[in-house]
Structures are given as C-alpha cells and as structure tokens.
C-alpha cells in the first residue's frame, strides 16, 4: 500500500541525541524526510544515511527540512551505528518496528526483524509528497536528490 499523497503516520521515537522526537513536532518547523532503515548492520543504509548527513545542515538551514532516520534496532545499537559512520544527524530507534511497519513494512531476516528500506518526503501539512520503497536493499534515494526535489516544489527535478 502506498502512502504517497496521503497523510503520513505520526510517531515519536527516542533519538540518539537523548530526547524523544516526534514527526508532528518537526513538521511545525517545515517539511521532513523519514528514512526507514533495515538495521544498524546494513551497509546500504549507512551509505544512504551518509548522503543525508552531508546535506542535512543545508536542508535545515535553507529549507527548514528535518531528517528523521528510523532504524529498527534498540537505541544502543542505533547510537553505535551513528558513531561508527560518523553521522552528523541523529538517528531514531524503532526497536519493535512499529514505525517501519506503518511506513514501508517489516520482514523477518537472518538479522531478526528488519525494516523494509523506504524514503518519504513529507510536507508541512503531513502529506507524503514522495515515497520510494526499496525493491532491493541497495535501491535507495539519496540526499542530494531529495534536496533538489524539495527545492523544485516537490516535483522531480530531472523530469522523470
């Protein structure tokens, strides 16, 4: 089931920064990007998160965009992931996979419960303006593309 053009499910999760972060609160300031990740062990997730880490300050400073990476793991493992990859963004722990399930879904793998990787751009009215759910763990939307998408009034900047 696609969430595009519908209201994004609200949530509040513990952040690696030590506080609870809620989607509705972040949307009061501007758009948000929700990134559903498979788990702390996923190298494809880390690669995607690094691209968002690189553009996060620019998106926040110039466009009021919040980056909300949701990782299906307990806070300790999620903090370890943030530190291991030297990410400049805080990650959100979704240990039971409830948020991931509400967005792109979850699945049981050899690593246990994992999220199905997904990228969601959500406008200030909590409407999903872009959705990309991975068919393959390496299939990802990167930070630069989302930056252009937001700055192009939620239209594909490359006309595809």
ZIBELGI-V360533 format. One record per residue. N is the residue number from 1. RES is the residue in one small letter. SS is DSSP state (helix for helix, strand for strand, loop for the rest). OMEGA is omega in whole degrees, 0 to 359 (* if undefined). Layout:
# ZIBELGI-V360533
N:RES:SS:OMEGA / N:RES:SS:OMEGA
This chain:
# ZIBELGI-V360533
1:x:loop:181 / 2:x:loop:175 / 3:x:loop:183 / 4:x:loop:181 / 5:x:loop:175 / 6:x:loop:181 / 7:x:strand:181 / 8:x:loop:176 / 9:x:loop:179 / 10:x:loop:178 / 11:x:loop:170 / 12:x:strand:182 / 13:x:strand:176 / 14:x:strand:181 / 15:x:strand:174 / 16:x:loop:174 / 17:x:loop:175 / 18:x:loop:181 / 19:x:loop:176 / 20:x:strand:180 / 21:x:strand:180 / 22:x:strand:180 / 23:x:helix:183 / 24:x:helix:179 / 25:x:helix:180 / 26:x:helix:182 / 27:x:helix:175 / 28:x:loop:181 / 29:x:loop:183 / 30:x:loop:181 / 31:x:loop:177 / 32:x:strand:173 / 33:x:strand:177 / 34:x:strand:179 / 35:x:strand:177 / 36:x:strand:183 / 37:x:strand:182 / 38:x:loop:181 / 39:x:loop:184 / 40:x:loop:185 / 41:x:loop:190 / 42:x:loop:181 / 43:x:helix:177 / 44:x:helix:176 / 45:x:helix:181 / 46:x:helix:179 / 47:x:helix:179 / 48:x:helix:181 / 49:x:helix:178 / 50:x:helix:179 / 51:x:helix:177 / 52:x:helix:176 / 53:x:helix:181 / 54:x:helix:183 / 55:x:helix:188 / 56:x:helix:181 / 57:x:helix:179 / 58:x:helix:179 / 59:x:helix:180 / 60:x:helix:185 / 61:x:helix:186 / 62:x:helix:187 / 63:x:helix:181 / 64:x:loop:181 / 65:x:loop:174 / 66:x:strand:175 / 67:x:strand:184 / 68:x:strand:179 / 69:x:strand:181 / 70:x:strand:181 / 71:x:strand:182 / 72:x:loop:179 / 73:x:loop:175 / 74:x:loop:187 / 75:x:helix:180 / 76:x:helix:179 / 77:x:helix:181 / 78:x:helix:177 / 79:x:helix:177 / 80:x:helix:179 / 81:x:helix:179 / 82:x:helix:183 / 83:x:helix:181 / 84:x:helix:182 / 85:x:loop:176 / 86:x:loop:182 / 87:x:loop:178 / 88:x:loop:176 / 89:x:loop:177 / 90:x:loop:179 / 91:x:strand:180 / 92:x:strand:182 / 93:x:strand:178 / 94:x:loop:190 / 95:x:loop:180 / 96:x:loop:179 / 97:x:loop:184 / 98:x:helix:179 / 99:x:helix:178 / 100:x:helix:180 / 101:x:helix:180 / 102:x:helix:180 / 103:x:loop:186 / 104:x:loop:180 / 105:x:loop:178 / 106:x:strand:176 / 107:x:strand:175 / 108:x:strand:178 / 109:x:strand:177 / 110:x:loop:177 / 111:x:loop:185 / 112:x:strand:180 / 113:x:strand:178 / 114:x:strand:173 / 115:x:strand:170 / 116:x:loop:187 / 117:x:loop:179 / 118:x:strand:178 / 119:x:strand:182 / 120:x:strand:172 / 121:x:strand:187 / 122:x:strand:181 / 123:x:loop:184 / 124:x:loop:178 / 125:x:loop:179 / 126:x:loop:176 / 127:x:strand:177 / 128:x:strand:182 / 129:x:strand:179 / 130:x:strand:177 / 131:x:strand:173 / 132:x:strand:177 / 133:x:strand:186 / 134:x:loop:171 / 135:x:loop:181 / 136:x:loop:182 / 137:x:loop:181 / 138:x:loop:182 / 139:x:loop:186 / 140:x:loop:169 / 141:x:loop:184 / 142:x:loop:186 / 143:x:helix:181 / 144:x:helix:180 / 145:x:helix:180 / 146:x:helix:178 / 147:x:helix:179 / 148:x:helix:180 / 149:x:helix:180 / 150:x:helix:183 / 151:x:helix:177 / 152:x:loop:179 / 153:x:loop:176 / 154:x:loop:175 / 155:x:loop:178 / 156:x:loop:184 / 157:x:loop:183 / 158:x:loop:175 / 159:x:loop:181 / 160:x:loop:*
